[in-house]
Amino acid sequence: MSNVGRAGNAIWHWANERAGLAKAFGPIFSHRVPGGVVHGKSAWLYIFGGATLTAFILQVVTGVIVATAYVPATDNAYESLRFISDDALFGRVLRGMHYFGASAMVVLLAAHMVRVFLTGSFKFPRELNWLTGVLLLILTFGMAFTGQLLRWDEDAVGSVFVAAEQAGRVPVIGDSLARFILAGQNIGAATLSRFFALHVFIIPALIFGVLGFHLFLVLHNGVSEPPRTGEPVNRRDYRARYEALIRRTGKPYYPYGLWREALVAVLVVGGVWLLAFIFGPKTLNGPPDPTNTQANPRPDWYLLWIFALLALAPSRIEDWVIVFGPLVSMLLLFCVPFVASYGERSLPRRPWAGGIVVAVALAIGSLLYIGYRSPWAPRFNAQPLAAAELPSSDPAVVAGAAQFHTSGCQYCHTVEGSGGIRGPDLTHVFDRLSESEVRSAILAGRTNMPSYSGNISDEELATIIAFLEATNGSPPKR
C-alpha cells in the first residue's frame, strides 16, 4: 500500500472511531438494490433521483456563496447583484450556476417523477415515496418563485405583482393570500425580506426535512425493481417476492450503484458550470420602475406555462382556473398512489400511463411556447417601418406610418411583417373591413383595444387610413 493509501486509512480510522461514520453511513452503502437497477439498459432510468439531489446541493452551495455578497434591501438588491455579476471574483459564473442549477433541478425532478410514474414505482409499498416526491415538487416550485424576486428587476417585481393580483381573486381568502405574498398592501422592503427568508431559510429547511424522510423511505422500502409484464403488485406477496429477488440478483449500492450516480453528478455539475461559463446569469432587466407603463413582466421559463395558462383563460372562467387549476393538479398527483396502488407495473399493460405523460408534456410544451411568444402582450420594442419598407413615398403614407407607431398601434398590430401580435395583422385589413369600419374600430375601440376618440385628430386618423390603404394593395371597401 502506498503512503497516500496508508494516510487515507489512518484518517478514516481516526474519524470513524470518534464519529461512528461506518455505523452511520454503512447501511446506506451496503444497502442492496435489484440487479436491474445497477446494470443493463434500464439502469440509466434510475439516475434522475441522485441527479436531482446533486442539483439541489449545487443550489445550496452556490446560493450560500452568492448570499455572502447579496444585500436583501430594496435600495441595494439590484446593485449588489450587478456587483456580483460584473466585479466579484467568479461572481458571474457563480450566479450563472445558481440560475442554471435551478433549471436543472426542475427538469431532473420532473424526469424522476415521470420515470417513477411510467414504471409504476409509486405502487405498494412505496405510496409515501411518491407523496413526499410531490411535496418536493411543490417546494421546488416554491424555491423557483421566491428566488426570482431576489433579482429585484422589472421582470421579477412585475411577475410577483401579477401573482399577488391573481391570488387576490381567490374567494374568501384572496385578500389575505395577496397580503401574505406581498407582506403588506404593496411590493416593497417587507416583500423582499419575506421572499429572502422563504428562499434562503424556510423552504430549504423544509426540503431538507422532506428529502431526508424520502431517502429513509427509499432505504426502508427498497429501490423498486424494473417492471416485468405479468408480475402485478399485490399486498399479499409483494414483499416476499421482492426480498427473494434481492437475495437472488441484489447488489450492494456501493460500488455497483454509486459509481453511476457519481458519474451523473459530475456531468450535472459540469454541464451547469459550462452553461454558466458560456451564457452567465440571466440578464437583469433594469431596476423596478413603477412609472414604466410599457413593462411586460414574464417569470422564469419553468413558471412561464402557468403564466400562459392564466393569460389564456377566458375572463368568465378565469377565477375558476386560478383557484381550482393548481388545487386540482396537486390533488391528482396526491391521488395517484391511492387510485392505482396495486396491479401491473409494466408500461405495455398500462398504456394510459404513457398517454397521460404525453398529453401533459404536450400541454405544458404548448403553453411554454405560447408563454414565450406572449401574444397577449404589446411589443413595446416594435420599430417603425423604415422609408425603404413603405409601399409608397406619398407624404400622407409616410406620415401615417409614423403616426401608426407613435399612437402605439404598431405595438399590437403587424403591418408589412413588423409589429406586435396581440391584435390582428392589418396588412390587408381592407380586404376584411370597410374604411368606415376601420375608422369606427380606431375611435370606439374593441374588446382588448382602447378607444382613440379624443386622443387622435382627424388629420392623424386620415394619415393612418392612407398608410393602411397603401399596405393593403387594393382600394378599401367603402
C-alpha positions as MATLAB code, in Angstrom:
seq = 'MSNVGRAGNAIWHWANERAGLAKAFGPIFSHRVPGGVVHGKSAWLYIFGGATLTAFILQVVTGVIVATAYVPATDNAYESLRFISDDALFGRVLRGMHYFGASAMVVLLAAHMVRVFLTGSFKFPRELNWLTGVLLLILTFGMAFTGQLLRWDEDAVGSVFVAAEQAGRVPVIGDSLARFILAGQNIGAATLSRFFALHVFIIPALIFGVLGFHLFLVLHNGVSEPPRTGEPVNRRDYRARYEALIRRTGKPYYPYGLWREALVAVLVVGGVWLLAFIFGPKTLNGPPDPTNTQANPRPDWYLLWIFALLALAPSRIEDWVIVFGPLVSMLLLFCVPFVASYGERSLPRRPWAGGIVVAVALAIGSLLYIGYRSPWAPRFNAQPLAAAELPSSDPAVVAGAAQFHTSGCQYCHTVEGSGGIRGPDLTHVFDRLSESEVRSAILAGRTNMPSYSGNISDEELATIIAFLEATNGSPPKR';
ca = [
       0.000    0.000    0.000;
       1.289    3.454   -0.881;
       1.945    6.173    1.648;
      -1.150    8.014    0.394;
      -3.270    4.903    0.926;
      -1.925    4.347    4.417;
      -2.526    8.017    5.290;
      -6.079    7.774    3.977;
      -6.797    4.661    6.019;
      -5.349    6.302    9.122;
      -7.576    9.358    8.684;
     -10.617    7.138    8.088;
      -9.991    5.018   11.186;
      -9.367    8.123   13.301;
     -12.627    9.787   12.147;
     -14.635    6.554   12.279;
     -13.556    5.778   15.839;
     -14.664    9.189   17.047;
     -17.744    9.848   14.904;
     -19.007    6.359   14.065;
     -19.056    7.075   10.334;
     -19.248    3.402    9.351;
     -22.206    2.879   11.650;
     -23.979    5.960   10.283;
     -23.326    5.515    6.553;
     -22.666    1.783    6.374;
     -26.345    0.826    5.934;
     -26.596    3.243    3.004;
     -23.564    1.968    1.130;
     -24.254   -1.699    1.886;
     -27.958   -1.399    1.047;
     -28.761   -3.963   -1.625;
     -30.661   -2.937   -4.745;
     -32.172   -5.070   -7.537;
     -29.663   -6.117  -10.163;
     -31.644   -4.469  -12.947;
     -31.180   -1.110  -11.245;
     -27.371   -1.198  -11.395;
     -26.700   -2.959  -14.701;
     -28.403   -3.245  -18.064;
     -30.232   -0.650  -20.155;
     -32.847    0.080  -17.503;
     -30.161    1.120  -15.004;
     -29.831    4.529  -16.675;
     -33.506    5.227  -15.954;
     -32.737    5.231  -12.240;
     -30.192    8.076  -12.204;
     -32.608   11.017  -12.054;
     -33.191   10.869   -8.287;
     -29.493   11.155   -7.474;
     -29.055   13.779  -10.204;
     -31.835   15.890   -8.642;
     -30.131   15.621   -5.254;
     -26.888   16.803   -6.878;
     -28.659   19.809   -8.394;
     -30.181   20.691   -5.003;
     -26.812   20.501   -3.239;
     -25.340   22.658   -6.012;
     -28.101   25.208   -5.423;
     -27.361   25.278   -1.713;
     -23.610   25.731   -2.225;
     -23.857   28.418   -4.930;
     -26.717   30.131   -3.116;
     -24.734   30.400    0.126;
     -21.740   31.859   -1.729;
     -23.850   34.395   -3.637;
     -25.674   35.344   -0.418;
     -22.381   36.479    1.160;
     -22.384   39.470   -1.206;
     -26.128   39.904   -1.778;
     -27.904   42.718    0.079;
     -31.622   41.926    0.682;
     -32.753   45.562    0.711;
     -34.782   47.360   -1.958;
     -32.181   50.115   -2.308;
     -29.274   47.711   -2.745;
     -30.507   44.316   -4.010;
     -30.298   45.163   -7.717;
     -26.920   46.885   -7.437;
     -25.483   44.108   -5.275;
     -26.352   41.571   -7.977;
     -24.754   43.792  -10.588;
     -21.627   43.943   -8.436;
     -21.611   40.142   -8.070;
     -22.035   39.658  -11.830;
     -19.610   42.349  -13.016;
     -16.960   42.845  -10.319;
     -16.870   39.991   -7.781;
     -14.321   37.224   -8.323;
     -16.061   34.373  -10.189;
     -19.353   36.153   -9.435;
     -20.696   35.882  -12.978;
     -20.112   32.134  -13.114;
     -21.485   31.535   -9.601;
     -24.673   33.470  -10.339;
     -24.952   31.648  -13.639;
     -24.556   28.275  -11.921;
     -27.269   29.200   -9.444;
     -29.576   30.250  -12.292;
     -28.970   27.209  -14.500;
     -28.884   24.944  -11.440;
     -32.482   25.925  -10.709;
     -33.479   24.887  -14.228;
     -31.543   21.621  -13.859;
     -33.300   20.841  -10.579;
     -36.756   21.416  -12.081;
     -36.007   19.336  -15.194;
     -34.351   16.463  -13.308;
     -37.075   16.288  -10.660;
     -39.740   16.210  -13.385;
     -37.805   13.446  -15.196;
     -37.511   11.476  -11.960;
     -41.246   11.691  -11.299;
     -42.044   10.697  -14.899;
     -39.801    7.624  -14.563;
     -41.453    6.663  -11.274;
     -44.900    7.103  -12.821;
     -44.163    5.175  -16.015;
     -42.528    2.255  -14.175;
     -45.317    2.091  -11.578;
     -42.799    2.612   -8.773;
     -45.405    4.560   -6.789;
     -47.382    1.391   -6.093;
     -47.389   -0.596   -2.833;
     -45.383   -0.307   -0.634;
     -43.947    2.975   -1.949;
     -47.002    5.237   -1.782;
     -45.296    7.514    0.738;
     -42.254    7.768   -1.508;
     -44.484    9.289   -4.194;
     -46.283   11.615   -1.777;
     -43.019   13.017   -0.408;
     -41.851   13.417   -4.013;
     -44.925   15.525   -4.781;
     -44.154   17.663   -1.721;
     -40.596   18.116   -3.002;
     -42.002   19.188   -6.389;
     -44.196   21.827   -4.717;
     -41.291   23.075   -2.598;
     -39.036   23.225   -5.656;
     -41.500   25.479   -7.449;
     -41.723   27.497   -4.251;
     -37.949   27.960   -4.369;
     -38.170   28.986   -8.029;
     -40.955   31.504   -7.390;
     -39.337   33.134   -4.350;
     -35.883   33.148   -5.918;
     -36.756   35.222   -8.960;
     -37.919   38.197   -6.859;
     -34.467   38.447   -5.274;
     -33.147   39.786   -8.592;
     -35.318   42.843   -7.872;
     -35.603   43.887  -11.511;
     -38.588   44.769  -13.703;
     -39.397   41.151  -14.599;
     -39.104   39.864  -11.027;
     -41.180   42.567   -9.351;
     -43.780   42.584  -12.127;
     -44.182   38.798  -12.014;
     -44.746   38.777   -8.262;
     -47.223   41.645   -8.580;
     -49.167   39.648  -11.185;
     -49.062   36.568   -8.929;
     -50.398   38.564   -5.978;
     -53.123   40.073   -8.160;
     -54.199   36.602   -9.287;
     -54.085   35.254   -5.721;
     -56.273   38.130   -4.593;
     -59.099   36.766   -6.729;
     -59.356   33.538   -4.743;
     -62.741   33.562   -2.955;
     -62.834   34.276    0.797;
     -59.077   34.100    1.443;
     -57.927   36.042   -1.634;
     -57.124   39.321    0.122;
     -55.273   37.572    2.932;
     -53.334   35.453    0.453;
     -52.314   38.501   -1.578;
     -51.231   40.352    1.562;
     -49.191   37.329    2.630;
     -47.402   37.220   -0.736;
     -46.657   40.950   -0.677;
     -46.124   41.105    3.110;
     -48.483   44.078    3.087;
     -50.578   46.045    0.618;
     -47.801   46.762   -1.892;
     -44.477   45.345   -3.042;
     -41.658   46.820   -1.008;
     -38.940   46.157    1.526;
     -41.139   43.806    3.555;
     -41.878   41.752    0.413;
     -38.203   41.362   -0.416;
     -37.369   40.470    3.183;
     -40.099   37.825    3.307;
     -39.075   36.265   -0.001;
     -35.430   36.249    1.082;
     -36.329   34.432    4.310;
     -38.517   31.938    2.446;
     -35.927   31.291   -0.259;
     -32.832   31.098    1.916;
     -34.086   29.619    5.192;
     -37.647   28.296    5.365;
     -38.139   26.422    2.077;
     -34.626   24.877    2.056;
     -35.187   23.669    5.629;
     -38.465   22.067    4.566;
     -36.754   20.473    1.562;
     -34.028   19.024    3.774;
     -36.654   17.562    6.104;
     -38.860   16.071    3.376;
     -35.819   14.890    1.430;
     -34.410   13.135    4.499;
     -37.688   11.308    5.022;
     -37.847   10.473    1.307;
     -34.370    8.905    1.405;
     -35.299    6.988    4.570;
     -38.318    5.551    2.722;
     -36.073    4.514   -0.172;
     -33.899    2.548    2.268;
     -36.896    1.156    4.153;
     -38.939    0.021    1.138;
     -36.023   -0.658   -1.183;
     -35.448    0.658   -4.685;
     -38.215   -0.544   -6.991;
     -37.125   -3.225   -9.421;
     -37.614   -2.724  -13.189;
     -41.194   -3.788  -14.008;
     -41.894   -7.072  -15.746;
     -45.036   -7.932  -17.665;
     -47.210  -10.467  -15.883;
     -45.898   -9.667  -12.383;
     -48.590   -7.442  -10.845;
     -48.152   -5.823   -7.448;
     -50.373   -7.174   -4.676;
     -50.160   -6.690   -0.962;
     -50.140  -10.396   -0.090;
     -46.851  -11.458   -1.597;
     -45.010   -8.424   -2.985;
     -42.571   -8.025   -0.105;
     -41.722  -11.733   -0.126;
     -41.127  -11.650   -3.890;
     -39.002   -8.501   -3.573;
     -36.840   -9.996   -0.817;
     -36.364  -13.162   -2.894;
     -35.324  -11.013   -5.855;
     -32.802   -9.125   -3.716;
     -31.292  -12.378   -2.437;
     -31.071  -13.707   -5.988;
     -29.881  -10.682   -8.013;
     -29.317   -7.892   -5.482;
     -26.116   -5.845   -5.475;
     -24.798   -3.504   -2.758;
     -25.314    0.166   -3.574;
     -21.560    0.681   -3.184;
     -19.857    0.285   -5.551;
     -22.374   -1.053   -8.104;
     -24.889    1.785   -7.968;
     -22.797    4.616   -6.565;
     -20.339    4.843   -9.488;
     -23.142    5.547  -11.959;
     -24.704    8.234   -9.795;
     -21.262    9.755   -9.134;
     -20.667    9.946  -12.882;
     -24.032   11.578  -13.460;
     -23.354   14.031  -10.607;
     -20.116   15.097  -12.298;
     -21.977   15.536  -15.590;
     -24.698   17.641  -13.915;
     -22.209   19.935  -12.176;
     -20.041   20.141  -15.275;
     -22.994   20.892  -17.534;
     -24.307   23.628  -15.241;
     -20.816   25.141  -14.977;
     -20.390   25.091  -18.761;
     -23.728   26.844  -19.334;
     -22.873   29.421  -16.662;
     -19.417   30.000  -18.154;
     -20.792   30.478  -21.684;
     -24.020   32.372  -21.013;
     -23.663   33.748  -17.488;
     -26.668   34.514  -15.268;
     -29.991   35.807  -16.504;
     -29.639   39.422  -17.594;
     -31.054   41.891  -15.103;
     -33.943   43.744  -16.730;
     -33.367   47.115  -15.121;
     -34.377   48.177  -11.592;
     -38.128   48.234  -10.892;
     -39.795   51.421  -12.082;
     -43.452   51.913  -11.034;
     -43.838   54.678  -13.672;
     -42.937   52.347  -16.540;
     -46.219   51.666  -18.347;
     -44.519   49.611  -21.047;
     -43.253   46.825  -18.807;
     -44.062   43.287  -19.909;
     -43.020   41.105  -16.955;
     -42.549   37.386  -17.512;
     -41.494   34.765  -14.971;
     -38.607   32.349  -15.481;
     -39.238   29.676  -18.095;
     -40.271   26.905  -15.685;
     -43.130   29.096  -14.427;
     -43.971   30.539  -17.835;
     -46.510   27.817  -18.685;
     -48.579   28.728  -15.604;
     -48.371   32.393  -16.615;
     -49.607   31.473  -20.113;
     -52.467   29.347  -18.773;
     -53.774   32.218  -16.657;
     -53.371   34.682  -19.513;
     -55.282   32.460  -21.945;
     -58.139   31.608  -19.593;
     -61.412   33.254  -20.743;
     -62.450   36.036  -18.399;
     -65.680   34.279  -17.427;
     -63.793   31.259  -16.031;
     -60.500   32.926  -15.123;
     -61.242   32.898  -11.400;
     -62.079   29.192  -11.532;
     -58.808   28.450  -13.312;
     -56.829   30.455  -10.760;
     -58.475   28.748   -7.803;
     -59.044   25.205   -8.971;
     -56.244   24.766  -11.526;
     -53.373   24.394   -9.031;
     -55.624   22.723   -6.443;
     -56.923   20.029   -8.810;
     -53.440   19.427  -10.244;
     -51.962   18.832   -6.796;
     -54.879   16.647   -5.720;
     -54.490   14.496   -8.825;
     -50.796   14.000   -8.082;
     -51.527   13.110   -4.454;
     -54.239   10.662   -5.523;
     -52.032    8.690   -7.927;
     -50.776    6.044   -5.422;
     -54.252    5.548   -3.965;
     -56.043    5.176   -7.292;
     -53.528    2.683   -8.722;
     -51.744    1.197   -5.726;
     -51.858   -2.399   -6.998;
     -51.766   -4.255  -10.294;
     -49.448   -4.254  -13.274;
     -46.389   -2.023  -13.369;
     -45.333   -2.867  -16.908;
     -45.941    0.042  -19.313;
     -47.396   -2.142  -22.125;
     -50.089   -3.201  -19.650;
     -50.621    0.437  -18.606;
     -50.875    2.360  -21.917;
     -52.966    5.013  -20.203;
     -49.879    5.999  -18.155;
     -47.882    6.755  -21.290;
     -50.853    8.615  -22.731;
     -51.126   10.809  -19.646;
     -47.426   11.683  -19.735;
     -47.557   12.532  -23.455;
     -50.700   14.644  -23.023;
     -49.252   16.583  -20.071;
     -45.928   17.096  -21.880;
     -47.701   18.402  -24.992;
     -49.913   20.709  -22.916;
     -47.023   22.176  -20.920;
     -44.820   22.417  -24.018;
     -47.555   24.258  -25.912;
     -48.119   26.637  -23.014;
     -44.364   27.291  -22.755;
     -44.275   28.163  -26.460;
     -47.307   30.423  -26.152;
     -45.905   31.994  -22.992;
     -42.616   32.681  -24.762;
     -44.429   34.397  -27.634;
     -46.862   36.153  -25.235;
     -49.394   37.062  -27.928;
     -51.483   38.914  -25.352;
     -48.684   41.400  -24.601;
     -47.925   44.518  -26.676;
     -44.477   44.636  -28.340;
     -43.197   47.919  -26.945;
     -39.896   47.424  -28.732;
     -41.536   47.379  -32.174;
     -39.687   49.729  -34.526;
     -41.370   51.975  -37.104;
     -41.089   50.936  -40.734;
     -38.105   52.457  -42.494;
     -38.741   54.634  -45.551;
     -37.477   51.868  -47.829;
     -40.025   49.430  -46.351;
     -43.021   51.675  -47.043;
     -45.229   50.748  -50.007;
     -45.332   54.382  -51.149;
     -43.337   57.591  -50.772;
     -46.532   59.641  -50.653;
     -46.238   62.170  -47.776;
     -49.565   61.046  -46.328;
     -48.398   57.413  -46.247;
     -45.058   58.379  -44.668;
     -46.880   60.462  -42.042;
     -49.383   57.659  -41.474;
     -46.608   55.115  -40.852;
     -45.043   57.436  -38.286;
     -48.411   58.075  -36.629;
     -49.209   54.331  -36.610;
     -46.094   53.838  -34.483;
     -46.444   56.985  -32.356;
     -50.042   56.150  -31.388;
     -48.954   52.679  -30.225;
     -50.878   50.809  -32.934;
     -47.708   49.013  -34.017;
     -47.198   47.590  -30.510;
     -50.223   45.344  -31.009;
     -50.686   45.081  -34.791;
     -48.375   43.822  -37.510;
     -48.106   45.669  -40.807;
     -45.771   44.510  -43.564;
     -44.294   41.900  -41.200;
     -43.393   44.381  -38.438;
     -45.164   44.943  -35.141;
     -46.947   43.112  -32.347;
     -49.197   40.075  -32.446;
     -51.739   40.960  -29.762;
     -54.173   42.236  -32.396;
     -54.884   41.079  -35.962;
     -52.442   41.693  -38.820;
     -53.561   44.901  -40.560;
     -51.552   44.498  -43.775;
     -54.699   43.565  -45.717;
     -57.290   44.896  -43.314;
     -59.380   46.481  -46.083;
     -59.949   43.065  -47.599;
     -61.999   42.289  -44.494;
     -63.378   45.625  -43.341;
     -64.630   48.780  -44.948;
     -62.974   52.147  -44.360;
     -65.851   53.252  -42.107;
     -65.499   50.057  -40.028;
     -61.757   50.650  -39.570;
     -62.397   54.277  -38.533;
     -65.060   53.125  -36.095;
     -62.771   50.468  -34.564;
     -59.994   53.020  -34.025;
     -62.267   55.645  -32.477;
     -64.573   53.372  -30.446;
     -62.102   50.636  -29.540;
     -62.620   46.884  -29.369;
     -62.554   44.185  -26.668;
     -58.815   44.439  -25.979;
     -58.220   47.740  -27.727;
     -58.620   51.187  -26.170;
     -60.700   53.914  -27.733;
     -58.682   56.615  -29.511;
     -61.590   59.051  -29.636;
     -60.278   62.359  -28.321;
     -56.686   61.105  -28.395;
     -56.154   61.353  -32.126;
     -57.028   64.190  -34.514;
     -58.960   63.818  -37.737;
     -55.804   64.605  -39.715;
     -53.776   61.942  -37.863;
     -56.547   59.395  -38.371;
     -56.635   60.221  -42.082;
     -52.882   59.572  -42.420;
     -53.219   56.187  -40.674;
     -56.038   55.243  -43.057;
     -53.857   56.318  -46.008;
     -50.982   54.196  -44.681;
     -53.179   51.127  -44.214;
     -54.711   51.649  -47.666;
     -51.223   51.718  -49.208;
     -50.206   48.497  -47.459;
     -53.455   46.820  -48.438;
     -52.505   46.518  -52.109;
     -56.069   47.313  -53.235;
     -58.544   50.157  -52.618;
     -60.591   49.834  -49.405;
     -64.247   48.967  -49.427;
     -66.430   51.975  -48.814;
];
